[in-house]
Amino acid sequence: MTIRAMIVDDEPPAREGIRLRLQSEPDIEVVGEYGTAGEALAALEALEPDLLFLDVQMTGMTGIQMLRKLGPDRGPAVILVTAFEEYALDAFEVNVVDYILKPIDTRRFRIALDRARAHLERVRAVKLSGQIRRLIETGEPSVLASAADAGSTTPARRGYISRFLVSDGAGERPLNVSDVEWIEAAGDYVRLHVGSRYYLVRVSMAHLEEALDPGAFGRIHRAAIVRLDRVREVVPTHHGDAEVHLANGTVLKLSRSYRDAFRQALGDLAP
């Protein structure tokens, strides 16, 4: 994903130093530079930056005052820039991502930038999870996934999702549910496996299982869901467990608690 950054500092050399550091970051685009908090506030709505590098002490309105005026739910992610470490305490009051001290240390700058990246990824993942829940609760299409997607090679049944919005490093793009071979739980996230790649989406397995077409996907384990038409064979192992072999060579465990339902999903006439 591309991160739109804004720099706000009343010292031109300080703005230039941050801008030059960001030039070596391929996922960062500087969309504006301002010398006062008032100018920055006026430009925020039009530019819609994802990340704000904000000086604390400025002529007129301070950086902290600007954030309080903006409010906690309206602004971008913020990295405070200050020459005085005691002002860093104010960072926690306004919930900024991190702070860096002047003169800027390159290693500390990269740490703050990586924290901002992680924060923005979490924010986008939470929005994605909310869209999935909204689709489940209302049955209505969303930006995340359209239940009546005509572009999918095997459209989902009405009421089930047919697309994910995923990040591929360069940006966000839609991913057809029909391209996903299997899904793996990963803490608060799931991994959508497509060939040798996977994409992280912040959603629980329980919510996702409800959103997927049961005619196309089956749960085989508390931590795994597979696409039924990618299953090559089911091989019994021991103690009632089995292995699910996918067409791409992936081998996954089929636990006893999901065995009967999964076999029925594969085919009503299963032996």
Sequence and secondary structure as in RCSB ss.txt:
>XXXX:A:sequence
MTIRAMIVDDEPPAREGIRLRLQSEPDIEVVGEYGTAGEALAALEALEPDLLFLDVQMTGMTGIQMLRKLGPDRG
PAVILVTAFEEYALDAFEVNVVDYILKPIDTRRFRIALDRARAHLERVRAVKLSGQIRRLIETGEPSVLASAADA
GSTTPARRGYISRFLVSDGAGERPLNVSDVEWIEAAGDYVRLHVGSRYYLVRVSMAHLEEALDPGAFGRIHRAAI
VRLDRVREVVPTHHGDAEVHLANGTVLKLSRSYRDAFRQALGDLAP
>XXXX:A:secstr
  EEEEEE S HHHHHHHHHHHTT TTEEEEEEESSHHHHHHHHHHH  SEEEEESS SSS HHHHHHHH TTTS
 EEEEEES GGGHHHHHHTT SEEEESS  HHHHHHHHHHHHHHHHHHHHHHHHHHHHHHHHH    SS  TT S
SSSS   TTS  EEEEE SS EEEEEGGG  EEEEETTEEEEEETTEEEEE   HHHHHHHS TTTEEEEETTEE
EEGGGEEEEEE STT EEEEETTS EEEE HHHHHHHHHHH TT  
